[in-house]
Amino acid sequence: MATKKAEQSNQDFESSLKELEKLVHDLESGELPLQDSLQKFERGVELYKNCRGTLDQAEKKIKILNDSLKELDYQ
């Protein structure tokens, strides 16, 4: 079950990142009306928070795994 969660989280991250990249591209084009730009910016902030949270969790897991390896080296 944990693997399915990890796969789902990875897919969520990848799709969020892809959508965020598209939003940035759209915003940088300068061709959107102000209201559309604001909506896309809001969505971009949500996606950024989602991606940042996923990356933070991955970083914590890596730290835990590295710490457990260090403990094995000292035994």
N, CA, C and O atoms as a MOPAC input file, in Angstrom:
PM7 MOZYME 1SCF
protein

 N      0.81700 1    -1.19300 1     0.00000 1
 C      0.00000 1     0.00000 1     0.00000 1
 C      0.86600 1     1.26400 1     0.00000 1
 O      0.53100 1     2.24600 1    -0.66200 1
 N      1.95300 1     1.24000 1     0.72500 1
 C      2.82900 1     2.41400 1     0.78400 1
 C      3.40200 1     2.73900 1    -0.59500 1
 O      3.62700 1     3.90500 1    -0.91900 1
 N      3.63500 1     1.71600 1    -1.39400 1
 C      4.18900 1     1.96500 1    -2.72700 1
 C      3.17800 1     2.69700 1    -3.60200 1
 O      3.54700 1     3.59000 1    -4.36400 1
 N      1.91800 1     2.32600 1    -3.49700 1
 C      0.89200 1     3.02000 1    -4.27500 1
 C      0.81500 1     4.48100 1    -3.86500 1
 O      0.64700 1     5.36100 1    -4.71000 1
 N      0.93800 1     4.74100 1    -2.56600 1
 C      0.93000 1     6.12300 1    -2.08700 1
 C      2.11900 1     6.89100 1    -2.64400 1
 O      1.98100 1     8.03700 1    -3.07100 1
 N      3.27800 1     6.26400 1    -2.63900 1
 C      4.48800 1     6.90800 1    -3.15300 1
 C      4.34900 1     7.18300 1    -4.64900 1
 O      4.72900 1     8.25200 1    -5.12700 1
 N      3.80000 1     6.20800 1    -5.39000 1
 C      3.59400 1     6.39900 1    -6.82100 1
 C      2.60500 1     7.52600 1    -7.07700 1
 O      2.81900 1     8.34700 1    -7.96900 1
 N      1.51100 1     7.57500 1    -6.29500 1
 C      0.51000 1     8.62600 1    -6.44700 1
 C      1.12300 1     9.98200 1    -6.13200 1
 O      0.88400 1    10.95700 1    -6.84400 1
 N      1.91500 1    10.04300 1    -5.06300 1
 C      2.56900 1    11.29100 1    -4.68700 1
 C      3.51500 1    11.76000 1    -5.78000 1
 O      3.57400 1    12.94900 1    -6.09000 1
 N      4.25900 1    10.82000 1    -6.36600 1
 C      5.18700 1    11.15600 1    -7.44800 1
 C      4.43500 1    11.68200 1    -8.66100 1
 O      4.85300 1    12.66000 1    -9.28100 1
 N      3.31500 1    11.02900 1    -9.00200 1
 C      2.50800 1    11.49200 1   -10.12900 1
 C      1.93700 1    12.87500 1    -9.84000 1
 O      1.91700 1    13.73900 1   -10.71700 1
 N      1.47100 1    13.08400 1    -8.60700 1
 C      0.95100 1    14.39500 1    -8.23300 1
 C      2.03400 1    15.45100 1    -8.36800 1
 O      1.78800 1    16.54100 1    -8.88400 1
 N      3.23200 1    15.12700 1    -7.90300 1
 C      4.33600 1    16.06800 1    -7.99300 1
 C      4.66000 1    16.37900 1    -9.44500 1
 O      4.78900 1    17.54200 1    -9.82900 1
 N      4.79000 1    15.33600 1   -10.24100 1
 C      5.14300 1    15.52300 1   -11.64600 1
 C      4.07400 1    16.32900 1   -12.39200 1
 O      4.40400 1    17.23400 1   -13.15800 1
 N      2.81400 1    16.00900 1   -12.17400 1
 C      1.75500 1    16.74500 1   -12.87400 1
 C      1.66500 1    18.18300 1   -12.36000 1
 O      1.42000 1    19.10100 1   -13.14200 1
 N      1.86000 1    18.38900 1   -11.05800 1
 C      1.86200 1    19.74500 1   -10.51000 1
 C      3.00800 1    20.56300 1   -11.07900 1
 O      2.83500 1    21.73200 1   -11.42600 1
 N      4.16500 1    19.95400 1   -11.17300 1
 C      5.33000 1    20.65600 1   -11.70600 1
 C      5.11900 1    21.01700 1   -13.17700 1
 O      5.45700 1    22.11700 1   -13.61400 1
 N      4.56000 1    20.07900 1   -13.92600 1
 C      4.30900 1    20.33400 1   -15.34900 1
 C      3.29700 1    21.47700 1   -15.51400 1
 O      3.48200 1    22.36300 1   -16.34800 1
 N      2.23400 1    21.44400 1   -14.71500 1
 C      1.23400 1    22.51100 1   -14.78500 1
 C      1.84500 1    23.85000 1   -14.36800 1
 O      1.56000 1    24.88100 1   -14.97900 1
 N      2.67600 1    23.83700 1   -13.34100 1
 C      3.33200 1    25.05900 1   -12.88200 1
 C      4.23300 1    25.63500 1   -13.97200 1
 O      4.24900 1    26.84600 1   -14.19100 1
 N      4.97600 1    24.77600 1   -14.64900 1
 C      5.84000 1    25.24300 1   -15.73800 1
 C      5.02100 1    25.89400 1   -16.85400 1
 O      5.42700 1    26.91100 1   -17.41700 1
 N      3.86900 1    25.30300 1   -17.16800 1
 C      3.00800 1    25.87800 1   -18.20400 1
 C      2.46700 1    27.23000 1   -17.75900 1
 O      2.41900 1    28.17100 1   -18.55000 1
 N      2.06000 1    27.33000 1   -16.50200 1
 C      1.55400 1    28.60200 1   -15.99500 1
 C      2.61600 1    29.69200 1   -16.08000 1
 O      2.33100 1    30.81900 1   -16.48600 1
 N      3.82500 1    29.35300 1   -15.69900 1
 C      4.92000 1    30.32600 1   -15.75700 1
 C      5.12800 1    30.78300 1   -17.19900 1
 O      5.28600 1    31.97400 1   -17.46900 1
 N      5.12600 1    29.83300 1   -18.10600 1
 C      5.29000 1    30.16600 1   -19.51900 1
 C      4.17200 1    31.10900 1   -19.99300 1
 O      4.42700 1    32.10700 1   -20.66800 1
 N      2.92900 1    30.76800 1   -19.62200 1
 C      1.79000 1    31.60300 1   -20.01600 1
 C      1.92200 1    33.01300 1   -19.43500 1
 O      1.67200 1    34.00100 1   -20.12500 1
 N      2.31500 1    33.09600 1   -18.16800 1
 C      2.44800 1    34.40400 1   -17.52900 1
 C      3.58100 1    35.22100 1   -18.14200 1
 O      3.46400 1    36.43400 1   -18.31700 1
 N      4.66700 1    34.54500 1   -18.46000 1
 C      5.81500 1    35.25300 1   -19.03200 1
 C      5.54800 1    35.75300 1   -20.45400 1
 O      6.22000 1    36.66300 1   -20.93800 1
 N      4.57000 1    35.15400 1   -21.10600 1
 C      4.26800 1    35.58000 1   -22.47500 1
 C      3.74600 1    37.01400 1   -22.50700 1
 O      3.90500 1    37.71000 1   -23.51000 1
 N      3.12800 1    37.45400 1   -21.42300 1
 C      2.59900 1    38.80900 1   -21.35500 1
 C      1.35500 1    39.03300 1   -22.19400 1
 O      0.94500 1    40.17400 1   -22.40200 1
 N      0.75800 1    37.96800 1   -22.67200 1
 C     -0.39100 1    38.09900 1   -23.57000 1
 C     -1.73400 1    37.86700 1   -22.87900 1
 O     -2.77800 1    37.90300 1   -23.53000 1
 N     -1.71600 1    37.63200 1   -21.57300 1
 C     -2.96100 1    37.35200 1   -20.85700 1
 C     -3.57700 1    38.62600 1   -20.29800 1
 O     -2.86200 1    39.54600 1   -19.90000 1
 N     -4.91000 1    38.67600 1   -20.26900 1
 C     -5.56500 1    39.78900 1   -19.58200 1
 C     -5.22000 1    39.72900 1   -18.07600 1
 O     -4.85300 1    38.67900 1   -17.55000 1
 N     -5.34600 1    40.85800 1   -17.42000 1
 C     -4.97000 1    40.95000 1   -16.00800 1
 C     -5.68800 1    39.91600 1   -15.14900 1
 O     -5.05100 1    39.24800 1   -14.33300 1
 N     -6.98100 1    39.77200 1   -15.31200 1
 C     -7.75300 1    38.82300 1   -14.49800 1
 C     -7.24700 1    37.39400 1   -14.68600 1
 O     -7.09800 1    36.65800 1   -13.71100 1
 N     -6.98300 1    36.99900 1   -15.91900 1
 C     -6.45000 1    35.66300 1   -16.19000 1
 C     -5.07000 1    35.49200 1   -15.55800 1
 O     -4.75100 1    34.43900 1   -15.00500 1
 N     -4.26900 1    36.53400 1   -15.64800 1
 C     -2.93300 1    36.48200 1   -15.04500 1
 C     -3.01900 1    36.27600 1   -13.54400 1
 O     -2.26600 1    35.48400 1   -12.97600 1
 N     -3.93200 1    36.98500 1   -12.90600 1
 C     -4.09800 1    36.84800 1   -11.45800 1
 C     -4.55800 1    35.43900 1   -11.08800 1
 O     -4.06700 1    34.85700 1   -10.12100 1
 N     -5.49000 1    34.89700 1   -11.84900 1
 C     -5.97600 1    33.54400 1   -11.57900 1
 C     -4.85500 1    32.51900 1   -11.76100 1
 O     -4.70200 1    31.60000 1   -10.95500 1
 N     -4.09200 1    32.68500 1   -12.80800 1
 C     -2.98800 1    31.74900 1   -13.05800 1
 C     -1.91300 1    31.89200 1   -11.98400 1
 O     -1.31100 1    30.90300 1   -11.56600 1
 N     -1.67400 1    33.11700 1   -11.54200 1
 C     -0.69600 1    33.33300 1   -10.48900 1
 C     -1.14100 1    32.66000 1    -9.19600 1
 O     -0.33900 1    32.01500 1    -8.52100 1
 N     -2.42000 1    32.81000 1    -8.85100 1
 C     -2.95700 1    32.15000 1    -7.65500 1
 C     -2.79000 1    30.63400 1    -7.75100 1
 O     -2.35800 1    29.98800 1    -6.79700 1
 N     -3.12900 1    30.08600 1    -8.88900 1
 C     -2.98900 1    28.63500 1    -9.09800 1
 C     -1.51200 1    28.23900 1    -8.99300 1
 O     -1.18600 1    27.19400 1    -8.43000 1
 N     -0.63700 1    29.06200 1    -9.52700 1
 C      0.79100 1    28.79500 1    -9.45200 1
 C      1.29500 1    28.75200 1    -8.01900 1
 O      2.13400 1    27.91900 1    -7.67600 1
 N      0.79200 1    29.63800 1    -7.19300 1
 C      1.18700 1    29.64600 1    -5.77300 1
 C      0.74900 1    28.34800 1    -5.10200 1
 O      1.50900 1    27.76300 1    -4.33100 1
 N     -0.46900 1    27.89400 1    -5.38900 1
 C     -0.96100 1    26.62800 1    -4.83700 1
 C     -0.07000 1    25.46300 1    -5.27700 1
 O      0.32100 1    24.62400 1    -4.46600 1
 N      0.24100 1    25.42700 1    -6.56100 1
 C      1.07400 1    24.34800 1    -7.09300 1
 C      2.47600 1    24.38500 1    -6.48700 1
 O      3.04500 1    23.34300 1    -6.16000 1
 N      3.02600 1    25.58800 1    -6.34000 1
 C      4.35200 1    25.73300 1    -5.74200 1
 C      4.36100 1    25.18200 1    -4.32100 1
 O      5.27600 1    24.45300 1    -3.93800 1
 N      3.34400 1    25.52800 1    -3.54400 1
 C      3.26600 1    25.04000 1    -2.16100 1
 C      3.18500 1    23.51200 1    -2.13900 1
 O      3.82200 1    22.86100 1    -1.31200 1
 N      2.40400 1    22.95500 1    -3.04600 1
 C      2.26400 1    21.50200 1    -3.13900 1
 C      3.61500 1    20.85800 1    -3.46800 1
 O      4.02700 1    19.89900 1    -2.81600 1
 N      4.29100 1    21.38800 1    -4.47300 1
 C      5.58900 1    20.83700 1    -4.87900 1
 C      6.61800 1    21.00400 1    -3.76200 1
 O      7.37700 1    20.08000 1    -3.47200 1
 N      6.64300 1    22.16500 1    -3.14300 1
 C      7.59600 1    22.43900 1    -2.06100 1
 C      7.38000 1    21.46900 1    -0.90600 1
 O      8.34100 1    20.95600 1    -0.33200 1
 N      6.11300 1    21.21800 1    -0.56500 1
 C      5.79900 1    20.27200 1     0.50900 1
 C      6.27400 1    18.86600 1     0.17500 1
 O      6.82100 1    18.17200 1     1.03200 1
 N      6.06900 1    18.44800 1    -1.05300 1
 C      6.51800 1    17.11900 1    -1.48700 1
 C      8.03400 1    17.01700 1    -1.42600 1
 O      8.57400 1    16.00600 1    -0.97700 1
 N      8.71700 1    18.05500 1    -1.87600 1
 C     10.18500 1    18.05400 1    -1.83000 1
 C     10.70100 1    18.05300 1    -0.38500 1
 O     11.68900 1    17.38700 1    -0.07800 1
 N     10.03600 1    18.79400 1     0.48900 1
 C     10.42700 1    18.81700 1     1.89900 1
 C     10.28600 1    17.43100 1     2.52200 1
 O     11.15700 1    16.99800 1     3.27600 1
 N      9.19900 1    16.73800 1     2.21300 1
 C      8.98800 1    15.38300 1     2.72500 1
 C     10.06500 1    14.43300 1     2.21400 1
 O     10.58100 1    13.60300 1     2.96300 1
 N     10.39500 1    14.56100 1     0.94100 1
 C     11.43600 1    13.70100 1     0.36800 1
 C     12.77900 1    13.97600 1     1.04100 1
 O     13.53600 1    13.04800 1     1.32600 1
 N     13.06700 1    15.23000 1     1.28800 1
 C     14.32000 1    15.59900 1     1.94700 1
 C     14.39500 1    15.00500 1     3.35900 1
 O     15.44900 1    14.52700 1     3.77800 1
 N     13.28300 1    15.03800 1     4.08400 1
 C     13.24300 1    14.46400 1     5.43400 1
 C     13.48700 1    12.94900 1     5.38500 1
 O     14.22100 1    12.40300 1     6.20800 1
 N     12.85900 1    12.28100 1     4.40700 1
 C     13.04800 1    10.83000 1     4.26900 1
 C     14.50700 1    10.49800 1     3.97100 1
 O     15.06900 1     9.55200 1     4.52300 1
 N     15.10800 1    11.28900 1     3.09100 1
 C     16.51900 1    11.05800 1     2.74600 1
 C     17.39700 1    11.24300 1     3.96600 1
 O     18.32300 1    10.46200 1     4.18900 1
 N     17.11800 1    12.27300 1     4.76400 1
 C     17.90000 1    12.51000 1     5.97600 1
 C     17.76500 1    11.33600 1     6.93900 1
 O     18.75500 1    10.88200 1     7.51400 1
 N     16.54700 1    10.84700 1     7.11400 1
 C     16.31700 1     9.70100 1     8.00500 1
 C     17.08700 1     8.47600 1     7.50600 1
 O     17.72600 1     7.77700 1     8.29100 1
 N     17.02300 1     8.22600 1     6.21000 1
 C     17.73300 1     7.07300 1     5.64700 1
 C     19.24200 1     7.22800 1     5.79300 1
 O     19.93500 1     6.26900 1     6.13400 1
 N     19.75000 1     8.42300 1     5.53900 1
 C     21.18900 1     8.66000 1     5.69900 1
 C     21.62100 1     8.49800 1     7.14900 1
 O     22.67800 1     7.93100 1     7.42700 1
 N     20.80900 1     8.99100 1     8.06300 1
 C     21.13000 1     8.84800 1     9.48500 1
 C     21.15400 1     7.37800 1     9.89500 1
 O     22.00200 1     6.96200 1    10.68400 1
 N     20.22000 1     6.59600 1     9.35500 1
 C     20.18600 1     5.17200 1     9.69700 1
 C     21.41400 1     4.44800 1     9.13500 1
 O     21.90100 1     3.49200 1     9.73800 1
 N     21.90500 1     4.89700 1     7.99700 1
 C     23.14200 1     4.31400 1     7.44000 1
 C     24.33800 1     4.65800 1     8.30700 1
 O     25.21900 1     3.82500 1     8.51500 1
 N     24.37100 1     5.87700 1     8.81000 1
 C     25.46900 1     6.28400 1     9.67500 1
 C     25.48500 1     5.45100 1    10.95100 1
 O     26.54900 1     5.08400 1    11.45000 1
 N     24.29800 1     5.15500 1    11.47600 1
 C     24.19500 1     4.32100 1    12.68600 1
 C     24.75700 1     2.92900 1    12.41000 1
 O     25.42900 1     2.35600 1    13.26800 1
 N     24.49600 1     2.38500 1    11.24000 1
 C     25.01200 1     1.06600 1    10.88400 1
 C     26.52600 1     1.08500 1    10.77400 1
 O     27.18800 1     0.11900 1    11.15200 1
 N     27.07700 1     2.17300 1    10.26200 1
 C     28.53000 1     2.28800 1    10.12200 1
 C     29.23000 1     2.30500 1    11.46800 1
 O     30.36800 1     1.84900 1    11.58000 1
 N     28.56500 1     2.82400 1    12.48800 1
 C     29.18100 1     2.94400 1    13.81000 1
 C     29.05500 1     1.66100 1    14.62400 1
 O     29.70500 1     1.52400 1    15.66100 1
 N     28.24300 1     0.73400 1    14.17800 1
 C     28.06700 1    -0.49900 1    14.95000 1
 C     29.12800 1    -1.51200 1    14.65100 1
 O     29.11900 1    -2.60300 1    15.22000 1

